[in-house]
Amino acid sequence: KAGPSQDELTQLSASLKKAEVALAEARRAYDKVAWRNDIGMTSQAADLQAATIDYESAKAAYAESLAAADNSELQSTI
């Protein structure tokens, strides 16, 4: 089975980079209000949690595609 195409890898890489940026922005917004006693109830906390989940998902999808590409290359040499 062939691994992901170069276009698919590019798209997954871009998604990962966008998720990294969104996570950094959410972290900055969270840090601005982190002193509050009710920080867990703020929209910044929810945004940070959502951005973290999106980042982890994009990171896993990218890693999975790289593993598929490596396996495809390995099988083609056997």
Buried (B, 14 or more C-beta within 10 A) or exposed (E): EEBBEEEEBEBBBEBBEEBBEBBEEBBEBBEEEEEEEEEEEBEBBEBBEEBBEBBEEBBEBBEEBBEBBEEEEEEEEE
